[in-house]
Amino acid sequence: MLAIDRGHYGSDTVSTHALMRAGVLQLSRWGVLEKITAAGTPVVRSTSFHYGDEVVAVPIKPQQDMEGLYAPRRTVIDRVLVDTAQEAGATITFETQLVDLIRADNGRVCGLRLKDGHDRERQVSADLVIGADGVHSTVARLVGSEPYRTGRHATGVVFSYFSGAEFDGYHWYYNPGVSAGAIPTNDEHTLIFATVPQSRFHETMRQGADAGFRQVLRECSPDLAAVVEESTMVEKYRGFSGEIGFFRQSFGPGWALVGDAGYFKDPLTAHGITDALIDAELLAQAVTAGTEAAFAGYQTTRDNLAVRHFDVTDAVASFEWDLLKVQQLHRALSDEMKKESLAVKSFTTPA
């Protein structure tokens, strides 16, 4: 197997980092969770929802060989997954990008044209080309894959990392029209984010990321804003102005899509990495079976697991709620995550 990455080994990317139970269960079963904890990733033993002045704390019960949840930096989890793939026999090529797909006379994708960091091109034949290349997937564009289900709402987010901001778990903050969160990650740092509806994002950030970030925190949680004032920002701000969620056709003759390339929902519910891990395992099962029915089953199973979660996330991202309503939405999300964990437990353990 050949995997290409346009970044370099261990590069960073925009992410909330937060793994949910289903994703942690997969990493544990794959034998890579130990490497993530060995990198100093703190265990998350609780998640707290702040609805205005009300706090609802939920303990994370240990399960099997997992102590709790984790939120590894992408520089950690991506390296671990790459190393594990290479140990299993995969070839990983960095600083390489897809230029075009190669098709057989019958239209089936049978290879790809690549370009390295020195603009040198080469062709590679392939029985299957998988696009794991994000929301703006080049593979999806080249095969003409279109969304068949879309959301209606999107959020914009600004975040950075802080030292001296000590949190005992995930903390999510909500007030009408705004949201924020604190996620403990590697190097004793905490990712703190501020979120608003996409329609408000550019106006809020017009005076600069720092001013907009602190304004949203003050609106959402004066306590969290105070923590930020007393902490040290250790990296520059990063932002995401928002994308409407979608489900794309995710398989065809000689190609498939996985992760955000095939299915994307608003990051406000911090489920993207967990989604990607689930999708990857479902697609791996289809690849092993190798039939068109198996690939169709991959997409159907993915959608069945994700669609209710997608709809509830879209409702949260609308910000068309009061504090009572958003609590109801979170209970619905919790129900969906329980179903998701049960489904993951049924996956076949790899040999």
N, C-alpha and C positions, 0 to 999 in steps of 0.2 A: 504494500500500500504506500502511495506517495501522498503526502499532505504538503500544501504550500501555504505560506503566510507572508503577507506583504510587509509585516513588521519584523523586528529582530527578536532573537531569543530573549524571553523574559520582559518584553516591552509591556507598558501599562496601557490601560484603556479606560474610558468612562464606564463606571459600574457602581452599583450600590453595595456590592460584595456579599450581601446578606443571603445565606443559604437557608432554605426551609427544610423541614424534617425529611421530606422525600429525597431531596438532593443529598443530604448528609447520609441517609441510609444507602444510597447508591455508592457514594465515595467509600463508605465503610466496606460495603460488599466487594467493591473492586480492589480493595487493599491499598488505597491511596490516602485514606483519612489520617493514618499514622504519620505520613510525610507532611501533611498540612499542619497537624498539631506540633510536630517536631520543629517546624519553622516558627514557632512561637505564636501561632494563631490562638487567641483566647477563646475559651469555651463560653458560650452564652447559655445561661441557665434560667433566664426569665425574659419575658417581653412585656413591656408596659405601654398601655395606651392612655394618652393624656387627652381627655375631652374637655377643653377649657380647664377648669380647676379640678375636675374629677380625674382620678387615676385608677385604671383597672390593670392590676398586675397579674400576669399569668405565668406560673412556673413551667419550665420545660422539663418534663420528666425524663430521666435517663431511660434508654431503651437499648436492649441487646448490648452491643459493645460501643455505643455512642453515649457520651456523657451529656450532650446537649446539642446546641446549634453552633455554627461557626460563620464568620464573615471574612474569609481570607482576601488579602489584596490580590488583584489579578496577576501581579508580578510573582505571587506565590502559587496560586492554584494553576495558572496557565503553565508555569514551568513544571510543576508536578505532573500534570496531565501529559505534557509533551514528553517528559522523561519516561513516563510509564508507557506511552505509545511506542517510543523508540526501543525500549526494553522488550516490547512485544513483537518487534520486527518492522515497525513502520519507518519509512524514510521521511524526514521533515526538512523542507527547504525553506529558508527564511529570505526576506527581502526580495520576494518574487511575486509577481502579480499576473493575473489572468488577462490575456489580451483578447482571445476569441476561442470559440469551441469549434471542433472539427466534427463534421458529420459524414456518415456513410451515404451511399447513393439513395438508400431508402429513408434518409432523414434522421436516422438514429445517431445520437451523440456517441462518438467513438474516440474522442481525444480532445486535447486542448493545446492552445498556443500560449506560451509563457514568455515573460520578459523579466530579466533580473535587474538588480540595481545599477548595472552598467549598460542598460538598454540592449542587452544581447537577448535575442529571441531563440526559442527552441520549441519543438513539438513533442508531445508525449501522447502515446496511445493509451486508451483506458476503456475497460468494459463498463465502468460506471463513473460518472463525474458527480460529486456531491458538493453543492454550494452551502457552505457554512459561513457565509460572508456577509451576514448582517442585514439590517433593514433595507439598505440600498444595494442588495445583492446583484453582483454582475452576472452571476449564473442565471438568476431569475430573469434579468433583463434580456440576456442572450437567447434564452429558450422561450421567451414570451409569456412567462407565467404571470397571471393576473390574480388579484384578490377576488375571492368569492364571498367573503364576509368582512365587513369593516366596522370599526367602532365609530363613535360620534364625537368623542372628547379626547383632549390631550392636555398634558401639563408641562410646564417649563420648570426646570430645576437648576439651582446653583449650589455647589457644595465645595468643601475643602476639608483638610485634615488638621486636627488640633491635638496638641500635647497638653497634658494637665487637665483634660476634661475626662474625669473618671466616671464611667457608667457601668452598672452591674449587669447590663444586658441590652437588648434592643429597646429603644424608646421611640415611640411614634406620637406625634403631637398634631392635634386637630382643633381648629377654630373655623367658623364660617369664612369661606373664601381663601383660606391659607392652610398649609400643612408643613411639617418639618419632621426631622428625625435625627437620631444619634445612634451610630453603629460602631461598636468597638472592633478594631481590626489589629493588624500586626504592628509591631514596633511601639506598642503602648500608645498608639494613636487612635483617635475617634473620628470617623467620617460624620460630619454634620451637614445636613442639607436643608434647603428652604425651597418650597414648592408653591406655585400659583397656577391658576388656569392659563392655558396657552394664550388666550386673548389678552391677558394682563401682563404677560411676561416681559415684553419689550419695554412697555411703559415703566414697569417696576425697576428694570435694570438700566433705564436711560441715564441715571446719574452714576452708573458704574456698578460693577458686581458687588463690591463691598457694601456700598450704601443700600443697594437693593436687598442683599442677603440679610443684613442686620435689620432692615425695616420689616421684612417678612417675619423674622424671628420675634421681634417685639410684638407684632400683631398676633402671632400664633402662641407664643409662650414666653412671657417676660423672664421666667426662670431659666429657660434654655438660652435666651439672649444674654442673661447675666453670666452664665457659664462660659459662653464664648468670649465675653469681655475679659474674663479672668484667665483665659487660656491663651496658648500661643499657636498661631496658625503656622503650619510647617510646610505647606505647599500652596501654590497659587490656586485661585478659584478655577473651577471648571463648570461648564454649563451645558444644558441641553434644552433647546427651545420647544421640543415636543414633536411627536409624530402620532398620527392617528393609527390605532391598532388595526391589524388585519390577519386574515388567514389566506395564504396563497396556495394554489395548486402546487403540490410538493413532490410530484414524481411524474416521469414521462419516459420515453424511450432513451435509455442510456443516461438519465440524469435524475437527481433528487435534491431536495432542499431540506435543511435542518436548522434548528434554532431560530433566531430572529429572521433568517432569510425566508423561512416558511410560515412562521407564526410569531406575531409580535403584539404584546399588549403594553399599555402604559406602565412605566416603571414605578409609579407611585406605590404599588403594593409589593415592590421589591421581590419579584418572583422570577426574574429573567434567567438567572443562572440555573435555578432549579428546573425551569421549563426546558432549557437547552440540554441538560443532562438526561431528562426523561425522554425528550425527542431523540437524542442520540442513541439511547439504548433501544428504543422502539425501531428506529431505522436500521440499527445493526441486526436486529432480529429479521427484518425484511430482507436485508442483503444476504444473510445466511441462507434464508429460504430460496431467494433468487427468482421468485415468480412474480408476475404482474399482480396476481391476487394478493401476494404478501405486501407489495408496495402500497396497493390500495388499502389494505388493512392497516398499514402503518399510519396513513393519513386519517383514516376513520377513527382508529383508537386514539390518536393524538387529539383529534377534535372532540371526541366524546369526553376525554379527561379534561379538556381545556375550555370548552365553550361557555360553561356556566361561570367559571372563574373569570373568563374574559369579559362577560357581560357585567358581572358585579364590579370588576375593576373599572370598567368604563363608567359605571354609575358613580364610583368614588371619584374618578378623575373629572367628572362633570362639575364638582363642587356645588351641585344643586341639592344640598342637604343641610339639615340642622344637626346638632350634636346627637340627638336621639336617633335620627335616621342613619347617620354614619356608623353608629354602634351596631345597628341592625345589619348594615352591609358587612361590617367586620365579622359578625357572627356567621353570616352566609359564607364569607371567605374561609372561615375556620372549618365549616362543614365540608367545603370543597377540598381543602388541604388534607383533611382526614381521609376522604375518598382517594385522593391522590397517593397518600402514603400506603394505603391498603393495596392499591394497584401496583405500586413499586415493589412491595413485598412479594407479589406473585411472579415477578420477573424471574427468569431462570438465572441462577448463579453461574457466571462464566467458569469454564474449566481452567 
